[in-house]
Amino acid sequence: MLSRAVGLSSQVQDAAYLMQLFPRTQGQFVPFLSEQTVQFASSWVANHDLRSRPYALFYYAAGAYTLRCRDTSGNYVKLSGPPGETSPLDLATPSGRAEIWHFYFTPINVAHVFVVTEASLGAVDGPGLRMEIAKRLNTPRVWLSVRDDPWFLAAPTPLLYLFADAFKRITLEEYRASPTLVCYQTGPCRITRGQ
């Protein structure tokens, strides 16, 4: 899967991008439509085995890549390269370890970025993190969401949940009570609940 992803990526000219990879025999895996509600996403997460199908996501940014892959036995592997390079998803922050969990670009080239951190959200420098991510993804426009778990249930993409099985699943009530740091393209960041 890695050699396939690296081979396909040589044809892409964008500075940062995401590729979905899946076995030819399995077909593309789309767990639910992007026009979901928080309730629908929560129900899907609670009732589906996230390890049930082989799948891979290939992220490229700042001259490096990370491949997240699951095989037919449900084993999860994360690989980064090229050799000697660190993952473009790992972030060094003064408040502690953080990782870009997922990103995608809208048709008007706004990067929607979802970050999981070990730090308290009140200690995270949202504007500084947004600037670092904008540089890494080579885009001036970043819409940033930061949580201490990968359950971004209000996000308009199901790909966030595919490799979240190392985390305790969250209920809708827990999600609505838990904080998310949100930083829009410009302006201040704020901590919200249930978004």
N, C-alpha and C positions, 0 to 999 in steps of 0.2 A: 504494500500500500504506500509506503514511504517513497519508493522509487517511482511509482506511478504519479504521486503528487508532485515530486520534484520535477519530473519530466513535463507534466502538464503546466507547471508554474513557469517554466522557461518561456512560454508563449505570452505570458501576462506582462503588461508594461506598467501597471499601476504600482505606486510606491507602497501601498498597503492593501491587502485583500484577504478574502476568506474563500476557501473552496470546500464544498461538501463532497465527500467520496463515499461510495457504497459499492458492495459487490454487484456485479452485473446480474447475478442470479436472484438477488434480493429486491432490486428496485429501490427507488428513492424512498427514504423514510421521512415522512412528515407526520409528526404525532398529532397535530391539530392545526386548524386554519389560523392564520395570523389575526383574524378578526375575532379574537376570543375575549371573554371577560375574565376578571380576576377569579370569579367563582368557577368558571369552566377550567381554567388552568390549574387551580387548586384541586379540583376533582380529578383531572387527568393525572396529575402528579401522584395523588393518593392511591389511584387504582391501577397504575401501570408499572410493569417491571421495566425500569430504565435500562436494564442490562440485556433485554430480550433479543436485540438484533445487532448484527455487526454494523459498524458505522465509523466514519472518521471525519474530522474537521481539520483542515490545514490552514493555519494562519501565517501570513507573511507580513513583516514590517521591519523597517530599519535594517534591511539587508540580511535578516535572519528569519527562521521559520520555527514553528512549533506544530507538531502533528499530535492530535489527540485521537486515539483509535481504540475500538473495542472489537474483539474477535468473536467468533461464533460461540465460544464458551463463556462469554461475558467478561473476560479479562480486559482490563483497561491499561493502556500503555500511553505514555507521553514522551515524545522524542523531540529534541531541538537540534538545530544545526544552522549553518554548516559547522563542521568540527571546530572547536575553539570558541564558538559564539554562544552567548547565553540566550535563553528564550526571550523573544521580543514581548512576551506577555508578562514577564516578571518586572515588577516596579520596585525601585528603591525609594522608600519614603522615610522621613524623619520619625514618623509615628509608628513604624513597624512594617512588616512584610505585607505586600499587596500583589495581586495578580489580576491582569485583565482576564476576566472569565470569558468574555465574548465581545466582539464588535462587529458592526456592519455599517454600511454607508447607505443613506437614503438617495433617491434620484437627484436631489439637489445638493449632494455631496456633503451632507452633515454626518459626521461619525457618531453613531450611538454606541457608547462604550459602557460596559458593565464590569465593575471591579469588585473583587472580594478581598477584604482586608482582615488582618488579625487585630487591628487597633480599634480602640473605641472611636465611633464615628465623630464624636465631638473633638477628638484630637487630630483628625485628618485635615490637612490643608487642602481643601477642595479646589480653590483657584490654582494653587501650585501644581496639584496633581493633574488638573485639566490642561495646564500649559505643557507639562511633561508628555502627556498623552498626545496632545496636538502635534508636538514636535516628532514624536515617535511614529505617528500615523501620517505625518506630512499633510496635515489639514488644519486650517485656521478655525474650523467650526466643529466643536465637540459638545455633545449632550451626554453628560456623565451621571451614572448612578452607581453608588457605592454601598455595599452591605457587608455584614460579617458572615454571610452565608450566600449560596448561589441561587436562592429562591426569589428571583425578580418576577413575581407572579403577574405584575401589571405590564410586563414587557411585551411588545408585539411580535416576538419570535419564540418559537418553541425550542430552538437549538440550545438555549441556556441550560436545559434540564438533562441533556443526554449523558453528561459525565458527572452528574451531581450525586451519585450514589455513595460517595464517601462521607456525605453530610447527612445528618438526621433530617428526615422529611419534615416539612413544616405544614401545619394545618392552616386553613383560611383564617381562623381566629388568631393564631400565633402570628401570621403574616400581618394582619391588620394592626396588631399591637406592637410590631417590631419596626425599628427605624430604618430609613433609607436616606442617605445623603444624596441630594439631587443638585447638580450644577448645570444650568442651562448654558446655551452658547455664550452668552455674555451675562454680566451681572453677578450678584452674590449667589452663594450656594446656601441651601437650607436643608434641614433635617425634617423629613415628612414621615408619616405613618400610613401604612396601607396603600401605598402607591407603587 
